[in-house]
Structure formats: structure tokens, C-alpha cells
Amino acid sequence: MIHFTKQMQTSAIGIIAVALTLPATAAQLGQDARAAIPKDVQQLIVVDYHAMQNSPAAMDLKARVLPPELKQLEQALRTSGLDENHDIEELAFASFRSGQGTRIVGLAQGQFSLVDILANFKKRKVKPIVYRENRVYPMGQSGMQVVFLNPTTMVFGQTDALKSALDARDGLAPSFLNNRTMLDQMQSVDGDAVWSVLDQEGTQTMMRSVLGDASQLTDYDTVKKRLLSSRYSMSFDNGVKFSLDVITPDTISAATMASLLNAAALYKKVSGTATEKQAIDETTINSSGGTLDVRFASSDSQFSSLLQSSLFQSVVK
């Protein structure tokens, strides 16, 4: 379950939900797409979008948790001459720092018939703006623009975010390809249907959300400094499985975070419903070396029940 509130925050319990009913197909991010993402990424999320369209349960889940910013991006896709149900195979969203704020850029991969799309633009008298050698097309009345990097990759978003992406892609600014820490994290998860990597700030925000009231039991501002980065992935063979790894500098830090997270789980379990208690029982929280690891496994039907629970509602708000 993706939780894009302040600076694209992610709730780790919520992460479990975003694609638990999706088929197990890999969501790879191509080289052209990576090059169009600015270097200072806070969170990158990649989803097998085509697979989501084939799962009614996944679409229902997406309708519950998709934040307004991403709903706006999806709506903009529908005005760009694309049929997102068929043309788009992978959809990615990158939150990156720019100046004092954070921006979001979307990337889509698939097999795009540029001849037909551009003909449709021309028929509708949609004229591009040229940004260096890039033709930037407006996406209806959304205030967003789209650029086709090639017949398989497009990038879209608000004007400033899109320009930052094109600057990175054109070599005028550092790109995600220069972010060795995030690239290393990605190698462990990018073969899965849904995956995400977060930098230090994104990880710290996520863990505060996950700990909830348990974060008040200690000086979290001190503890959070031990969180360096994180990654998660989902697989869907024989039920649903979720893996989250949080990287810390040493064994003691990882063990401390595991203890705090187990305390948070226990707190939630005390007041939870039978379904929620079962979900918590099926979640394991451990540490190995400098890594905190969280694992969740459930059947599709069990998770469907969890979607109706107050725990789910509290996580996504």
C-alpha cells in the first residue's frame, strides 16, 4: 500500500497492500527511464501496470489508496492519446528533491504507436512546446505535459518536474544513474512485480509512520539517524509475500529498530480485530547484520478481509 502524503511518505504496513493481488510478473525499469529520473530521489516506486488491469481486486485496492497526486497523473494519461489499459506495461513514480521542495515525475513503459498518438494530437490541434530537442505536449487540462523519449518510454508530470527529468536525461544535470546507493538497493528488488527503494529521509519518515505511538516510547529523532535507506518488494506465488529491508550502519542499530517495530506490532495487536491480529501474527520482524527485515505472508482471501478492517483504514489515512 503506497502512502504518498507529506513528501511521498510510505507506510511500511501499508506497503504490504498495494499489489498483494497482482500476478507475479516483473516490473523492470529500463535504461532510458532511469536516465530521465533526477539523481536526488527520495522514493522510487515501480509497478507492473498492465498486470493491475487484469486483477479486479488490485484495481479496487488501488482505488482505495491512490493519492490525489497520482490520480491526477493517471487522469492526465487518458488525455494524452493513450489507452492505459493496453499501451502501458510498467508505470513508475519518482519523488525527488528540488531546491527546498519535493517534486514527482511519472514514467511509463510499453509499446507506444507514436505515429497514431502524434496523429491524434495533430487532429485535436494539440501543439508541442520545444524544450531543446524535446517536444513537450500538454496533457489536456491537467496542467501536465508528456514527452516521448522513444517508442517504449515516456515521461510526464508538472512543467518544473518534467524539465528536471529532461535535464537529467539530456546530461545537463545528474541523473538516477549517478545515484550509486539507490542503484545498489534496486538490484535486490527490481525483478519483482512491485518494488520500491527509498533514501535516508524517505526511510526515516516511513519508519516514524510505521512505529506510530511506539515512536513516543523513545527519542525517535536520535534513533532515526541510524536508518540509511530501504527497499521493499512483493511476490504473489502461492499466496502473497512482502519483504522490507531497512539498512542501518551496524548490528546494534538494526536490532534496536527490530525491537521498536516489534513493540509497535504488539501495541496494534492488543486493540486489533481477529483479522488484524492474524495479519500481525503472519508478520515477522528480525535483524541480520546491519539490516532490519520485515516479512509478511498471507493468502489472497485473508488479505481481502484485512482490506475491510480499521487497521487498513488507519494506515492509509
N, C-alpha and C positions, 0 to 999 in steps of 0.2 A: 504494500500500500504506500504510494508515494504521497508525501505530505509537504507540499510546496507553500508553506506560509512564509514568514519572515526569512528573506534571503534563501528561498528554496530549501527550507528545512526538511529533514526527513525523520520520521518516527520509525525506529527500528522494528517495533511491534507492528506498526502499520506497513512497513516494507513487506512483511510476510504476505500481505493480502493482495498486492497489486496484480499478480498474474497467476495465482495458485490454480486457476482452472484452465490455463493455456496449454496447448500442445507443446511438446518438447522439441522445438526447433531452435537452432542457434540464431542469435541476433548479433551479427558481426558488424563492426564499424569500419568501412573502407578507408583507404589512404586519403582519398580526396576529401572525404568528410572530416577526417581527423585534422587535415591541414587547414580547414575552414573554421576551426574552433580556436579562439584566443587562448593563450598559454595559461592565464591565471584562473583556471577552472576551480570552482568551489564544489560543484557536483555535476556529474555526467550520468545520464540515465539512457539506456538503450533498450528498446522493446521490439519484439517481432510483431509488428503492427498487423500484418496480414493474418497471423495466427489468431490474434484477438478477434478479428472479424468473424472467424469461424466458431467462436465459442460464445453462446448467449450468456452464460454465467459470467464470462470475463467482461463482456460489454456492460452487463448490469453492474458489476463491480466498478468498472471504470466510470460509469455514470455517477456512482456514489462518491468517489474520491477525487475525481479530476478537478483541480482547482480552476478558478476563473481564468487565470492567465493562459493555461493550456487549452481550455475550452475555446478561448478566443483564437489561439493558433490553429486549432482544428477547424473552426468555422472559416477561418481565412483560407485554409486549403481548399475548401469547397468552392471558393470563388476564383480559384486560380486556373480553372480549366482541367482540373484533375479529378478522377474518380478515386478517392482514397481507399475505397473497398477493393480495388483491383490494381491500381498502379503502384501503391506504396507497399513495400515489403518490410522495411525497418524504419522506425521513427526514433529520433534521438533528441534530447533536450539538454543543453549545456547552460549552466548558470556560471557566469564568470564575473570577476571583479573588474570594474572600470572606473577609475577615479575614486570617488568616495562612495560609489554605489555598486549595485549588482544588476547585471542585465541577463536576459535569457534569449538564446538563439535556438531555433529549431532546425533540424536536418532530416531529410527524408531520402531514402534509397529505394530504388526499384527500377523498373524498365519503363522509362517515360518516352512517349512518342512526341518528341519536340516539334516535329512538323505539324502534327494535329493541334498541339497545345498553342503554338505560336499563331497558327491559322485562326484558332478560336479567339485569341487575343486581338488579332487584326480585325476579325469580323465584328468584335464588340468595340472596336476603336480604342483599345487599351494600348497606350503608347509607353514605351520604356524610357527611363532616365538612364543615361550612360554614366557610369562611375568607373573611371579609367576605361578598361576594355570590357567591363561587365554591364550587361543590360539588366536593369532593375525594373521589375514590373510590379505595379500596385496590385494588392490582393483585395479587390472590392472596396468596401467602405470600412475595412477593418483598421486602416492606418498602418498596415504591414506591407512589406514588399517581399518579393521572391526573386531569386537568381538561380538559373540552371547552370551548374558548373559543367555538366556533361549530360548525356542521355540517361545516366544512372544515379545522379546525385544533385539534389537541390538544397539550398539554404534559405531560410525565411525568418522574418522577425520584424521588430520595430526598426526604424531607419538607423538609429545610432548603433543598435546591436548588430544589424546586418553589415553596416560599414566596418565595424570592428572585425567581424568574421572575414570580410573580403580583404581587409588589410592584412590579416594573418595569412590568408590563403595566397595572396599575391606577394608575400615575402616582405611586406613593409612593417610588420610587427611580429613578435614571437608568437608561434602557434602552439597548439597542444603537442605537436611533435617534439617540441623543446622541453616539455614537462616530463622529465625522466621519472620522477616519483609516481605520478599518476599513470604513466605508461606501464611502469612495472606492476602497479596494482591491477591494471586492466588485463594483463596477461593471464592472471589467475581465474578470470571470470568471463571473458568475452566469448567463450564458446557456448554460453547458455542462452536460453530464450529471453530472459530478462536479467539485466545486471546493471550495477551502478558502482561508481567509485567516487569517494569524497575526500577533499583535502582536510587539513587540520581544523580549520574553522568550521567547515561543514560537519565534520565528525564530532567536534565539541558541542555544537548546537544539537545534533541528533541525540547524543547521549544524555544531555540535560532533559530533553523531551522524554526519553525512554525511562529515565530514573524517576521522573515525576516527583512525588512527595519525598521519595527516598533521597533526593538530592539535597534535602534540607537537613539530613542526618549528618552531613559532613560539609566541609568547606569545599564546595564543588569548584569554585574558582581556582583553587590550588590543584585539585585532582585533575581538572580538565587539561592542564598543561602537559599531562602525561599522554594525552591522546594525539597521535601524529597523523593518522589517516585511516581510512576504512574502505571496505568493499563488500558487496553482497551479490548473491546470485540465487536463481531459482531453477529447480528441475522438477519434472512432472511425470516421471515414470513410476508406476505403481504407487499412486497417491501423489502427494505434494511434499516437496522438501525445500527448505530455505536455509541458506548459510550466510552468516555475517561474520567477518573478521575485522577486528579493530586492532590497529598496530600501535604499540607503545614502545618506549625505549628500553624496557628491561622486564625481567620476570616478575619482580615485585609489583611494578605498575600494573601489569596485566592481571595478576592475582587480586590486587586491590579492586580493580574495576569489576572483576568477576564476582567478588563478594558483594559489592554495591548493587550490581544488577540482580543477583540472586535475592537480595533483600527487597528490591523493588518488586520482583516477581511474587515473593511471598506476601507482600503487602496487598498486591492486586488479587491474589488468590483468596485471601481471607474474606473479602467482600464480593467475590465474583459468583456468577451463576454456575450451574453444573457444567455447562458447555465451556465457559471461560476457564474454569478450574481444570478441565480436561486439556484445553489448549496449553495452559501453563505447564501441566504435567508432561506434555509432549515436547516441551522446550528444554533443551539442555544448555547450560552456561558453564563454560570451563575456560581455562587458560593454558597455553603451551608456549614456553619461552616468553617472548615479549608480545604474544598475540592473544587477545581475548576472542574466544569463538563462541558463537551462538548458533544452535541448530534446532530446527523445528521440522516435525514430520506429522502428517495427518492425511486422512482420506478426503476426497472431494466432498463427500456428504457431510463429514464433520465440520469442514471449513464453511460450508454453506450455512450451517446452523450458527456458526460464530459470526457471520455477517449480520445476523439479526440482533446480536447482543449489544448491551450497553457498553461493554468493553470496546467493541469495534467503534461505536459511535463516539466514545470519549477520545479514542486515538485519532480519528480523522478530523475532529473539530479544530 
